[in-house]
Amino acid sequence: MTEPTLVGRYAIHDAIASGGMAVVHFGRFLGPVGFSRTVAIKRMHPHLAREPEFVAMFLDEARLAARIRHRNVVSTLDVVATSNELLIVMEYVHGESLGSLLRLMQAQKKRVPAAVTCAIAADLLSGLHAAHEARDERGEPLRIVHRDVSPQNVLVGADGVARVLDFGVAKAVGRVQQTLEGQVKGKIAYMAPEQVKGEAVTRVADVYAASVVLWEMLTSQRLFRSEREADTVDNILFGTIDAPSARAPDIPEALNGVVLRGLARDPAERFPTAREMVRALRECVRFASASEVGDWIESIAGAQLSERASALAEIDRGQSTDDTLRLRTAAVRPHDGGRPEEQEAVVLPTEAIGTEATMRGELPAAPARIRRRRRALWGGIAALIVLGLVAGRTSSGQRADDSAPPAAPSDSAAAPASASAPASASALPAVPPPDETSTAAPPLGAAADVSPPPPAPRPTASPGPRPRAPHRPPTPRHHARSSCDPPYTTEPDGTRHYKLECL
């Protein structure tokens, strides 16, 4: 196992799979007091990370996937960007891609049991339906179409649940990166005829692609695959599509009808929604339970799953507290071979992982720097509080002196004072009368050497009441929706965490 690369708060380990745009790695979230969590990190190829079109497509994938919350869709947890890295952090699912499972079945000259096939297809269709029905924060439909449904983009977990992933070429309303007119994206062998011709695609194009996957699972053969791409396109547009039972005689006739309807070349003849196709499948065949699907995966890919579990266990053993601290201060090996950079992992509260705040990037900065900044901030606040208290005492004492009553002033002395008082003094609250016993003349027969009370100070004009500041409601500490200007948060080391709702 190679040494991990640290990007922000994530340690990137060995690769799991590779595609045209990115490589998927084992990853570990580095949390406080040695806490860590296994994740899958999709790491964009460095040469594509410099192309604006691919960066927009990559960020669009994260934005769209974050809007879909369903057990049959792989969850997106975070988006991280640095000067030379662009990452999508996803939940880690212990399992195998459907493409790998089908290759293993073909190598063993076996077919997937019909009950397992339909259970996986139902999960695939349910995940697609969740994407088709996804809405934005205002409740407006996004009208997402995956456009790249294939066995490689279906992950079947050891828990027996299949999940859709990779919305890299998905199409949606308001998508930042728009497909050029006539440009075809996706795997041609699974495209609907209208998509191959570059026409507008709707959700029924995903229903068609899912039906191709279902046909291949039932027969353990490829439907449209040819040596030349032109022949593949010709077969999609004009070729004859056999019923699955023509290749596998034990398939029920009712199941033939469901598959062929999903493969209709006319979009209007297909199932209008993915959910409708799930209902049709359920009426003609029994679905295997999740435990039965998990047992089947174990029997087919048990060696691969065990190898991956051992790799994860080795990663876990290496993530002791000392190793975590070492990683947080280790020099990062850049993805593109450039100069190493010093980056610190960020401490994230355990309960915040996978929450909306995590996706928006509202995360603390590096611990040492936070402590220094907090000390400076609280020191400044304490100084302001002390100055405020001193100023308040001084002001209170001055007001008490101003409001003290004069000791029996003469009429001649009072008149000028009254004349010089401003008009606003009449608005002052009335001062209660002084205690008469304190100003009474000394009794008869008192000693002659008793000194009279000191003369009262000459009353001065009291300033008018200070204008009250306009009432301002207290500023909430947390806003319901973080600002989208800019649409990301930046850590002290320069790492950017994009706010998914702002992409």
C-alpha positions in Angstrom: 0.0 0.0 0.0 1.4 3.4 -1.0 1.7 6.4 1.3 -1.5 8.4 1.3 -1.8 11.8 -0.2 -3.4 14.5 2.0 -5.7 17.0 0.4 -7.5 19.2 3.0 -9.1 17.0 5.6 -9.0 13.9 3.4 -6.3 11.2 3.0 -6.3 9.7 -0.4 -5.2 6.0 -0.7 -5.0 3.5 -3.5 -7.3 3.6 -6.5 -10.4 1.5 -6.7 -11.5 2.2 -10.3 -10.6 4.5 -13.2 -12.7 6.2 -15.9 -12.4 8.7 -18.6 -12.6 11.8 -16.4 -11.4 10.7 -13.0 -10.0 8.0 -10.8 -11.9 6.7 -7.7 -9.8 6.1 -4.6 -10.2 4.8 -1.1 -10.3 7.8 1.1 -10.3 8.6 4.8 -11.9 11.6 6.5 -9.5 12.8 9.3 -11.5 13.9 12.2 -10.9 15.0 15.8 -9.1 12.9 18.4 -8.2 10.2 15.9 -11.7 9.8 14.5 -11.8 8.8 10.8 -14.3 7.5 8.3 -13.9 5.6 5.0 -15.1 7.5 1.9 -14.7 7.1 -1.8 -12.9 10.0 -3.5 -13.4 10.8 -7.1 -10.2 12.5 -8.3 -10.3 14.3 -11.6 -7.4 13.6 -14.0 -4.9 16.5 -13.7 -4.9 17.3 -17.4 -8.7 17.6 -17.4 -8.6 19.8 -14.2 -7.2 22.6 -16.3 -10.0 22.4 -18.9 -13.0 24.7 -18.0 -15.5 22.4 -19.8 -14.5 19.3 -17.8 -14.3 21.3 -14.6 -17.9 22.5 -15.2 -19.0 19.0 -15.9 -17.3 17.7 -12.8 -18.9 20.3 -10.6 -22.3 19.8 -12.2 -22.1 16.1 -11.3 -21.6 17.0 -7.7 -24.4 19.5 -7.7 -26.9 17.2 -9.3 -26.0 14.2 -7.2 -26.3 16.2 -4.1 -29.9 17.0 -4.9 -30.8 13.3 -5.1 -31.4 11.6 -1.7 -32.3 8.0 -2.2 -31.1 4.6 -1.0 -30.4 3.6 -4.6 -28.2 6.6 -5.4 -24.6 6.9 -4.1 -24.5 10.0 -1.8 -22.2 13.0 -2.4 -20.7 14.3 0.8 -18.2 17.1 -0.2 -16.5 18.9 -3.1 -12.8 19.9 -2.6 -10.8 22.1 -4.8 -7.1 23.2 -4.5 -4.7 24.8 -7.0 -4.0 21.4 -8.6 -6.8 19.1 -7.3 -10.5 18.7 -7.8 -12.3 16.0 -5.8 -15.8 14.7 -5.2 -16.2 12.9 -1.9 -18.8 10.2 -1.9 -20.1 7.6 0.5 -18.1 4.3 0.3 -20.1 1.3 -0.7 -18.5 -2.1 -0.1 -19.4 -4.0 -3.3 -18.7 -4.4 -7.0 -19.9 -2.7 -10.1 -22.5 -4.5 -12.1 -20.1 -4.5 -15.1 -17.4 -6.4 -13.1 -20.1 -8.9 -11.9 -21.3 -9.6 -15.4 -17.8 -10.2 -16.7 -17.2 -12.7 -13.9 -20.5 -14.5 -14.8 -19.5 -14.6 -18.5 -16.1 -16.0 -17.6 -17.8 -18.8 -15.7 -20.4 -19.2 -18.5 -23.3 -18.6 -16.0 -26.3 -16.4 -16.1 -27.6 -14.2 -13.2 -30.7 -15.8 -11.6 -33.9 -14.1 -12.8 -34.9 -13.1 -9.3 -31.6 -11.5 -8.6 -31.6 -9.8 -12.0 -35.0 -8.2 -11.5 -34.1 -7.1 -7.9 -31.0 -5.3 -9.2 -32.9 -3.8 -12.2 -35.6 -2.6 -9.8 -33.0 -0.8 -7.6 -31.5 0.7 -10.7 -34.9 2.0 -11.9 -35.8 3.3 -8.5 -32.6 5.3 -8.3 -33.2 6.7 -11.8 -36.8 7.6 -10.8 -35.4 9.5 -7.8 -33.1 11.5 -10.1 -36.0 12.2 -12.6 -38.1 13.5 -9.7 -35.4 15.6 -8.0 -36.2 19.2 -7.2 -34.1 22.3 -6.4 -34.3 24.3 -3.1 -37.3 26.2 -4.4 -39.3 23.0 -5.2 -38.9 23.4 -8.9 -38.3 20.1 -10.9 -34.7 19.7 -12.1 -35.8 17.2 -14.8 -32.5 15.3 -14.5 -31.7 12.6 -17.2 -28.7 10.5 -16.4 -27.8 9.7 -20.1 -25.0 7.3 -19.2 -26.8 4.3 -17.6 -24.6 1.2 -18.0 -23.4 -1.7 -15.9 -20.3 0.3 -15.0 -22.4 3.0 -13.4 -24.4 0.6 -11.2 -22.8 -0.4 -7.9 -24.1 -3.5 -6.2 -23.3 -3.5 -2.6 -22.5 -6.5 -0.4 -25.6 -5.5 1.5 -27.6 -6.5 -1.5 -28.6 -3.0 -2.6 -27.8 -1.6 -6.0 -27.0 2.1 -6.4 -26.7 4.4 -9.3 -23.6 6.6 -9.6 -21.7 8.9 -12.0 -24.0 11.7 -13.1 -21.0 13.2 -15.0 -22.9 13.6 -18.3 -26.4 14.0 -16.8 -28.6 16.6 -18.3 -30.8 18.9 -16.2 -32.5 22.3 -16.3 -30.2 25.1 -15.3 -27.1 22.9 -15.8 -23.9 25.1 -15.9 -22.3 23.0 -18.6 -24.6 22.5 -21.6 -24.1 19.9 -24.3 -23.4 21.4 -27.7 -26.0 20.8 -30.3 -25.5 17.4 -32.0 -22.8 16.4 -29.5 -23.3 12.8 -28.2 -22.1 11.8 -24.7 -22.3 8.5 -22.9 -21.7 4.9 -23.9 -23.2 4.3 -27.3 -24.1 0.7 -26.8 -26.6 1.7 -24.1 -28.0 4.9 -25.7 -31.6 5.3 -26.8 -32.1 5.9 -30.5 -33.1 9.5 -30.0 -29.9 10.1 -28.0 -27.7 8.5 -30.7 -29.3 10.8 -33.3 -28.5 13.9 -31.1 -32.2 14.7 -30.5 -33.7 15.9 -27.2 -33.7 13.2 -24.5 -36.1 12.7 -21.7 -36.4 10.3 -18.7 -37.6 7.6 -21.1 -34.1 7.5 -22.5 -32.9 6.3 -19.1 -35.7 3.7 -19.1 -34.4 2.4 -22.5 -30.8 2.2 -21.2 -31.9 0.3 -18.1 -33.8 -2.1 -20.3 -30.6 -2.8 -22.2 -28.9 -3.5 -18.9 -31.7 -5.8 -17.9 -31.6 -7.7 -21.2 -27.8 -8.3 -20.8 -28.2 -9.5 -17.2 -30.9 -12.0 -18.3 -29.0 -13.4 -21.2 -25.3 -12.9 -20.0 -24.6 -11.5 -23.5 -24.2 -8.1 -25.1 -27.1 -6.6 -27.0 -25.7 -4.0 -29.4 -21.9 -4.4 -29.0 -20.0 -4.6 -32.3 -16.4 -4.3 -33.3 -17.0 -1.0 -35.1 -18.9 1.9 -33.6 -20.8 2.5 -36.8 -22.2 -1.0 -36.7 -23.3 -0.5 -33.1 -25.2 2.7 -34.1 -26.7 0.8 -37.1 -27.9 -2.0 -34.8 -29.5 0.5 -32.3 -31.4 2.3 -35.0 -32.4 -0.5 -37.4 -31.3 -3.9 -36.0 -33.7 -6.6 -34.8 -34.0 -6.9 -31.0 -34.6 -10.5 -29.9 -36.6 -11.3 -26.9 -34.5 -12.4 -23.9 -36.0 -15.9 -24.1 -34.4 -16.4 -27.5 -31.1 -16.5 -25.8 -32.3 -18.0 -22.4 -35.3 -20.3 -22.9 -36.3 -20.4 -19.2 -37.2 -16.7 -19.1 -41.0 -16.2 -18.6 -43.0 -14.8 -21.5 -44.3 -12.0 -19.3 -40.8 -10.8 -18.6 -40.1 -10.8 -22.3 -42.9 -8.3 -22.8 -41.6 -5.9 -20.1 -38.1 -5.9 -21.5 -39.2 -5.4 -25.1 -41.5 -2.6 -24.1 -38.6 -0.8 -22.4 -36.5 -1.3 -25.6 -39.1 0.2 -27.9 -37.5 2.6 -30.5 -40.4 5.0 -30.2 -40.1 6.8 -26.9 -43.9 7.1 -26.7 -44.2 3.3 -26.6 -41.9 2.8 -23.6 -42.9 3.0 -19.9 -43.5 6.6 -19.1 -41.6 6.5 -15.9 -39.0 4.2 -14.3 -41.4 3.4 -11.5 -44.0 2.1 -13.9 -41.4 -0.4 -15.2 -40.6 -1.5 -11.7 -44.3 -2.2 -11.1 -44.5 -4.2 -14.3 -41.5 -6.3 -13.4 -42.9 -7.0 -9.9 -46.1 -8.4 -11.5 -44.3 -11.1 -13.6 -41.4 -12.3 -11.4 -40.4 -12.6 -7.8 -37.6 -10.2 -6.6 -34.8 -11.7 -4.6 -34.4 -10.2 -1.2 -31.4 -8.0 -0.3 -29.8 -10.9 1.7 -30.2 -13.2 -1.4 -28.6 -10.6 -3.6 -25.7 -10.2 -1.1 -25.2 -14.0 -1.0 -25.1 -14.1 -4.8 -22.4 -11.3 -4.9 -20.4 -13.2 -2.2 -20.5 -16.3 -4.3 -19.3 -14.5 -7.5 -16.9 -11.8 -6.2 -16.0 -13.1 -2.7 -12.3 -13.0 -3.5 -12.4 -9.4 -4.7 -14.5 -8.2 -1.8 -12.1 -10.0 0.7 -9.1 -8.3 -0.9 -10.7 -4.9 -0.7 -11.8 -5.5 2.9 -8.2 -6.4 3.8 -6.9 -3.2 2.1 -9.4 -1.2 4.2 -8.4 -3.0 7.4 -4.7 -2.1 6.6 -5.7 1.5 6.1 -7.6 1.4 9.4 -4.6 0.1 11.3 -2.5 2.8 9.8 -4.8 5.5 11.0 -3.8 5.6 14.7 -3.7 8.9 16.5 0.0 9.3 15.9 -0.3 8.6 12.2 -3.2 11.0 11.9 -1.1 13.8 13.5 1.7 12.9 11.2 -0.5 13.1 8.1 -1.8 16.5 9.2 1.6 18.0 9.0 3.1 15.9 6.2 4.1 17.4 2.9 1.5 16.6 0.2 2.6 14.8 -2.9 0.9 16.8 -5.7 -1.2 14.9 -8.2 0.6 16.5 -11.1 4.1 16.0 -9.9 4.6 19.7 -9.0 6.2 21.2 -5.9 5.0 19.7 -2.6 2.7 21.9 -0.6 2.2 22.0 3.2 -1.5 21.4 4.1 -3.2 20.7 7.4 -6.2 18.5 7.9 -9.2 20.2 9.3 -11.0 19.0 12.4 -14.6 18.3 11.7 -17.1 17.4 14.4 -18.2 13.8 14.1 -21.9 14.6 14.0 -21.4 17.0 11.1 -20.2 14.4 8.6 -22.6 14.0 5.7 -24.8 16.8 6.8 -25.9 19.8 4.8 -23.3 22.0 6.5 -20.6 19.6 5.4 -21.7 19.8 1.8 -21.8 23.6 1.9 -18.2 23.6 3.2 -19.1 25.4 6.5 -16.1 23.7 8.3 -13.5 25.0 10.8 -10.1 25.9 9.7 -6.8 24.4 10.8 -6.8 23.9 14.6 -3.6 25.7 15.5 -4.5 28.7 13.4 -8.0 28.8 14.9 -6.6 28.8 18.4 -4.4 31.8 17.7 -7.1 33.7 16.0 -9.6 33.0 18.7 -7.2 34.2 21.4 -6.6 37.4 19.5 -10.4 37.9 19.0 -11.3 37.2 22.6 -8.5 39.5 23.8 -9.9 42.3 21.7 -13.5 41.6 22.9 -12.3 41.6 26.5 -10.5 45.0 26.0 -13.7 46.5 24.5 -15.8 45.2 27.4 -13.4 46.8 30.0 -13.4 50.1 28.1 -17.2 50.0 27.9 -17.5 49.4 31.7 -15.1 52.2 32.5 -16.9 54.6 30.2 -20.2 53.5 31.7 -19.0 54.2 35.3 -17.7 57.6 34.3 -20.9 58.5 32.5 -23.0 57.3 35.5 -20.9 59.3 37.9 -21.2 62.4 35.8 -25.0 62.0 35.5 -25.2 61.6 39.3 -23.2 64.8 39.9 -25.4 66.7 37.4 -28.6 65.6 39.0 -27.5 66.4 42.6 -29.8 69.2 44.0 -28.3 72.5 45.0 -28.1 73.4 48.7 -30.6 76.3 49.1 -29.3 78.6 46.3 -30.2 82.2 46.4 -32.7 83.7 44.0 -30.0 85.8 42.4 -27.9 82.8 41.8 -30.7 80.6 40.5 -32.0 83.1 38.0 -29.0 83.1 35.8 -28.7 79.4 35.9 -32.3 79.0 34.8 -31.7 81.4 32.1 -28.7 79.6 30.8 -30.3 76.1 30.8 -31.1 74.8 27.4 -34.7 74.1 26.4 -34.1 70.4 26.2 -33.5 70.4 30.0 -37.2 70.5 30.6 -37.5 67.0 29.1 -35.3 65.6 31.9 -37.1 63.4 34.4 -38.0 65.2 37.7 -35.5 64.9 40.4 -37.0 63.8 43.8 -36.9 66.6 46.5 -34.0 66.5 48.8 -34.2 65.2 52.4 -35.2 68.3 54.4 -33.3 67.2 57.5 -30.0 67.3 55.6 -30.3 71.1 54.8 -32.0 72.3 58.0 -30.4 75.1 60.0 -28.5 74.1 63.2 -30.6 74.1 66.3 -30.5 77.0 68.8 -27.7 76.8 71.3 -25.4 74.8 69.1 -21.7 75.3 69.5 -20.5 78.4 67.7 -17.5 76.7 66.2 -19.6 74.3 64.2 -18.7 75.1 60.6 -21.5 75.6 58.2 -22.0 73.1 55.4 -19.9 73.8 52.4 -21.6 75.9 49.7 -23.4 73.9 47.1 -21.9 73.9 43.7 -23.4 76.2 41.2 -25.9 74.2 39.1 -24.9 73.8 35.6 -27.0 73.2 32.6 -27.6 69.5 32.1 -27.3 68.2 28.6 -30.4 67.0 26.9 -31.2 63.3 26.7 -28.9 61.4 24.4 -30.7 60.2 21.2 -31.3 56.5 21.4 -29.8 54.3 18.7 -32.3 52.7 16.3 -33.3 49.2 17.4 -31.6 46.6 15.4 -32.6 42.9 15.6 -29.7 40.7 16.8 -27.8 39.1 14.0 -28.3 35.4 13.9 -25.2 33.3 14.4 -26.2 30.9 11.7 -28.0 31.6 8.5 -30.5 29.1 7.1 -28.6 29.4 3.8 -25.0 30.4 3.4 -24.0 33.2 1.1 -23.2 32.2 -2.5 -20.8 35.1 -3.0 -18.3 33.4 -3.3 -19.9 29.9 -3.8 -17.2 28.3 -1.7 -15.3 28.5 1.6 -11.5 28.7 1.6 -9.3 27.2 4.3 -6.1 28.9 5.4 -4.1 26.5 3.3 -6.0 27.6 0.1 -8.2 24.5 -0.1 -11.7 25.4 -1.4 -14.9 23.5 -0.4 -17.7 24.3 -2.8 -21.2 24.9 -1.5 -23.2 22.4 -3.5 -26.4 24.5 -3.4 -24.4 27.4 -5.0 -22.8 25.5 -7.9 
